[in-house]
Structures are given as structure tokens and as C-alpha cells.
Amino acid sequence: MPLPIGVRLPEAGPIATDDTGESMNTMRAIVQEAPGGPEVLRIAEVERPEPGLLEILVRVHAAGVNPTDWKTRARGTSMTGVPLPRPGFDVSGVVEAVGRGVTLYEPGDEVFGMPRFPHPAGAYAEYVTAPARHFARKPAGIDHVQAAALPLAALTAWQGLVDTARVRTGRRVLVHAAAGGVGHLAVQIAKAKGAYVIGTASGAKHEFVRGLGADEVVDYTKTDFTDVVRDVDIVLDAVGGDYGLRSLRTLRDGGVLVSFLLVGDDVLAEAGKRGIRAGWTLVEPDHAGMKEIAALVEDGRLRPEIDSVFPLEEAAKAHERGETNRTTGKIVLTVAG
């Protein structure tokens, strides 16, 4: 029988088992014991979490894989300094239980979200807990694999375009790495907001990017985008390096440069001379943004491209795939059926 709204599960006691004899107090999760390459990831039995005040417990069906995951693995600490954190942020699954004070969801509800970011969430696992408002209801028209591909990348694009750059009809938007995890969603969100979209991508991915709605695509391997792109209002930069400074040459005076990587003082100084707003932004959990993303999915205006799918046990292979920098769209781990 489902738990009543706002009821927390009992505190953990002696190890309990289900009908199959498996422990109900532990779960499978991916862990790492040292900084390093993908080989440091392994599957282990760990303590199953319990939802606290205003939190929900989610049985994970699928978990998205993002560049921040393998960067964290390689350095061995989270962005907030936690040593050897369990990887993963993107989640799609089913509410298993709710903590006290939760009224948004009940056990059995399908949800997706980016819990706890930038604090470790441990999403490569059978269960996660997080504040209820770090999730939204999963769009009914997509499965858990597709839903798990969305939260971090789609929120990054949404917050950059809508909250920071205030994109609207008629704006000219340049999206770098337009076939990537963030980029392919940014193209669609910008188009949904009525923008004219230019994307950079290798020639082999032009058809894909045009299929997302891009009005123009520049092959960055053959053409310097600064030679062919002019008078844009907004640039989204997920590449970094010299792309920030070069992108200023494509922007009109008073435009906006949104970078998802640190911006150098040289970029800020040059932008300031021309009244360009430039800076680095970091995605954050956002219930309202997740609801907007879900609405775009349900309206058929946003769809995640799935590059590849791996079972939880093959998280290391998923990281190897991601670190090739040749993916189109998102990598996802399947956790529960």
C-alpha cells in the first residue's frame, strides 16, 4: 500500500529482506576508491538512503552521464571538495517514499531531475534521495532513458538562454558544439523561443543539427566561425579555450556571451568595452525550469538525442565513450527495468 503523503520510512534497523531474500537496506551503486581513469569505477553494495525532511526517495530507472562526471572522477573530488564522491546527477525514476512535509509527490509518481548539484548526488545507483523540488514529473510521452538524458544538460541550456540571456523571438543565437549534450538541447530551446539559431558542428553532424531546427550550421573544422558569423545577440559557449574571446567578434554591441566554463579577464575586459554582458554560469537545481522543460517535451518541441546506453555495471565504458568527445547527444545508464 502506498505511504500517506508526508510519512517518512522508519529509521534503518536490522537488515531486512524482500521476497527474493535480497537486502532492503542496501543497494547497488557505482563507487571509486581513487582518482583516475574509468577503470577506478566499480559496482558495490552500499547503504540505501532514507528521505529526510522535505526529501523524496527515488528508485532510479536510468541515470544520465555528463562531462562533469568524468572530470570529477579524474580529480577525485567533487566541485564542493568532497573526496571520492559517488558519481552521477541526472536521474529518472519512480518515487519510492516521501519524507515529512512533502506534498508534491506520492509513492509511485514518475519523476526526473538533477538532485543536489553541485553537491554529490550519487545518481549511478539504485536509489537516490534529494529535496522534492529538485525533481519534476516525468513527461508521459518519453521513457526513463530519454528523461534521464535531460536534466543537467537541458537546465544548463534553459538557464543560460532564458534566465541569463533572456532569449526571445527574433534574437540571433550562436550555439557552439551544437550536436553535443547541452548544445543539441540549446538549439531546440532557442528555436522554441522564436530565435534564429546558428550552430557550430563538424560536417558529419550538420544534418542532425539542422534537423533540430538550426537555421545555419558552420563546420568549425573547415571554417573559422568568426569569418562567417556576425551580429548575433547571444552566444552559448560550451567549448572554452579561445572560443570566448573569438566569439566576441560575432556579437553585436550590447549582446550576451554565456559561457559554461570559466571566462578569462581578457574576455571580460574586451566585452566591457562594447557593453557585452559576459560571464560564466553554473547550472543549479530548478523545479520551475524542469517543469518548463517537461512542457516543451510534451509539446513536441524538445527531444533528447541518445548517443548510447550502458547498463549500470558498465559505467566505466560509458565514461570511456564520453571522453572521446565524439558523442552526439547524451549517454545514459540503465539501472532498473
Beta strands, then each sheet from edge to edge (+ up, - down):
strand 1: 26-32
strand 2: 41-47
strand 3: 55-65
strand 4: 91-98
strand 5: 110-113
strand 6: 127-131
strand 7: 135-137
strand 8: 172-175
strand 9: 196-201
strand 10: 216-219
strand 11: 232-237
strand 12: 251-259
strand 13: 277-280
strand 14: 306-311
strand 15: 330-334
sheet 1: 1+ 2-
sheet 2: 6+ 3- 4+ 5- 7+
sheet 3: 6+ 3- 15+ 14+
sheet 4: 10+ 9+ 8+ 11+ 12+ 13+
end
